[in-house]
Each structure stands twice: as structure tokens, then as C-alpha cells.
Amino acid sequence: MKKTLVLCFLLLLPAGLYAGSPPPTTQSGSLDWSVLTTWKMATKPLAFVQTLDNRRVYVLGADSKVHIFSSANGRELGAIPVDKAVTAIDIAPRGERLYLLNPKDKTFTSIAVDFTVHIDVTGSPFLGNAKAPVTLVLFSDFQCPYCHKLQPLLHQVLQRNPNTVKIVFKNLPLPMHKMAQPAALAALAAQAQGKFWPMHDALFALDKLSPETINGAAQKIGLDMEQFKKDLGSQKIREKLTKDLIDADRAEVHGTPTLFVNGRLVRNRSFQAVQLMINHALAQVKKGATN
């Protein structure tokens, strides 16, 4: 769908995107409007589309490229070369597909778009080889039934790739799950005693999460309960959870379970699809080592 681009467009951006006082508001009759952000481009813009979550803008430029920008600050994230006859673009809701119309060649083209994100895993609990070349990062919620069902896949991945993959756990307790945050804090408190994974398994084995069942799980795996309760209320443990939440936001993760393989989002959570991504990541690592 072709759109005329005016680079003071992002009227649908989240209200919290700017800091300080709200921008000046202009009134025309019953209409109030304000410019939220503007940035300049190095090429003439011809058309644009925006992701459904308003995080990215895709701009077709006169230089025969589709430039991808962060809506938050106008930073260019990359550019995809296209035929000079392309006149219109569109995208899938999250920008994972780019669609091109070329009237000259009478063609429609669909392009898969992916981003590699950096996720800080320092201090996060993991399974597997600490020096593995491939890192699978999991954002999970102990009250999420789909997260529980993902466990067999993770075990299968480790069994197939014992030396080349490590699985890193990151907490993302969702707001609608009232006991998810207490469970996450409990798991991190157990990590302080070197028992994150036994607590992880015990929490997912519970039929219902409550303060009583969480304490019961801690006792069952043999934690020092006095130390556990002390750690549970400590600022250090809360900061570890906050870091996971910040890392999730930076990686644009808003649901669970969410997986990344060396920074690339896993869209198909079948074992075959994940293994293909692991194989590709290994090939990229080997290619980088030889260059």
C-alpha cells in the first residue's frame, strides 16, 4: 500500500516516547495535534509503512533501498536493496516480512526480515557448556503454561548439542500472572544457593503457584530456608529480576516463552526449526573464525 511520506509522521507513537513536558499542541477546530518526532534522511523518501507496535518504520527511498528505522530515535537499523522499479511497500504486522510491488516487471515479492539483537546474559543461569559457540536465550514465566510445555524441547536441544549450545534462562513474569513475579524472585533466591535449576523444575512441577507452594518447593529441594527468605526480600535479587525485565524490553520481548538463537528470534518452536537455526549459527561462527 503506497503512502505519501511526511517525515513528521509518527502520530501513533506511544505517549511515553518523549521525556519532559508534552510537545506543543496545535488546535484546528475540534482537532488537536502535535508533532512527536522528526528526523532527516540521506535519501528522498517515496513511501513508508510502520510496524503494528510502532517500534519500526520502513521507508522506500529514491536510492532503491528500503531503510529501516527505530521509531524511538530515528536511528537507521539497516537497509535492504530493491529494484529501482519498486513503487510500493508493505510489511507484516511486526515487520518480519517486507512486501514489494514492481509494476514494471509485474511482480510481487515477499522478503523475510530478521534482526540480530544483543542480550546480556551475564550472571544469568544456564545449562550446557559455558563456552558453547551458540547461546539459546529463553525468556520465561513460571505461571505460563506454554513455558512449561517448552521444557521437552529444551532438553532435546541439549541432548543433541551437548558441547555447542548453552541455554540461558531470563525471567519475564507477565503482569496478568500474579504469582509469576514471586516465583521468579524465588528462583533467583535459589540461584544464590546454587540451586536455580532444581527450583526451576520444582516450580514448573507445581499445579498451582502460591506463597505456600513456593516455600514448599524451596524446602523440597533442600534450600537453607533462613537464607532463602533473606535473599527473597533482598535488593540484590530484585535488581537481578529488574535486569531481566530491562533485557526483555531491549530485545522487544513482550510475551512468553520467547527464544533467541545467537540473538535471532525463534519464530518456529519445533525441534527441527530450532536445530536448523543452531546449525546456521554454528556455520556463521565458523565462517567468522576463518575470516
Protein Blocks (a to p, Z undefined) as FASTA:
>chain_A
ZZdddfklblmbcfklpgcjddddddehjbccddfbdcddfbdcfbdcddfklpaccddd
fkopacdddfklopafbdcdddfkbcbdcddfkopaccdddfknopacdddddddddddf
ehiacedjfkbcbdcdddddfkbmklmmmmmmmmmmmmmmmmlpccdddddddfklmklm
mmmmmmmmmmmnopmmmmmmmmmmpmbdcfklmmmmmmmnopafklmmmmmmpmklmmmm
mmmmmmmmmnopabdcdddeehiacfblcfklmmmmmmmmmmmmmmmmmZZ
